[in-house]
Amino acid sequence: MTIDKSLKVRRGATGSRSVLTRAERVEKLKEMERWQEGQSPLGLPKVRVKKLSMKKKKKKAKDDDDKK
């Protein structure tokens, strides 16, 4: 049985995730100096995930005026 084309995941189409894995959360806590060695990895505090948004490129008004 084959998978329908609409269900296949394209390369690079993962987007941004809103949830971190436990290992990623521990790394973030170490960076923020909120993690001590020997601490239990269960029941970790929440870690904010920054979402990246792509900015749209603005058209240059000067270039448009020169072409006319």
N, C-alpha and C positions, 0 to 999 in steps of 0.2 A: 504494500500500500504506500502511496506517495503522499507528500505533504502539499497542500494547496499553496500556490504562489503567494497568496495574500497573507499566509501564516508564517512564511519564512522571514527570518531576521536578516536584514542587510548589514553588511559590514559598516561600522562607524555610526550606526543608527541607534546606539544605546542611549544617547541623551544624558541628562544629568539625573543622578539618583537622589532621592530624598532621604534615604536610609543608609547609614554606614554599617559595615561589619564590625564585630567586636574588636578585631585587631586594629581597624582604622580608628575606632573610638579611643582605644588605649593610646595610639600614636598621638592623636589630637590632645588627649589629656596630658601626655608627657610634654608636648610643646607648650601647653598652658601652665605647666608645673602644678597640675592638680592630681598627679599620679605618683604614688610611692611604691617602690619595689616591694614585692611580697603581698601587696594588696590583692584581694580577691577580684577576679575579672567578672564575677557575677554581680548584678545590681549596680552597674555603672551609672554615673550621672549622665544627664542628657548633654549632648554636644550639638551645637548649632551647625547646620550645613549651609554653607553659602552657595547660592545658586548663581551661576554665571549666565548673564543674558548678553546676547550679541547686539551691539549697537548698529543701527542702520547708517550706511554711509550717506552723508549729505552731499547734494550736488553743489558744485562750486558755481556761484552766481557770476563770478568774473569770467570764467571760461565761456559761459553761455552768452554773455554780452559781447565778447570778442568775436564769436562766430557769426553773429548777425550782421 
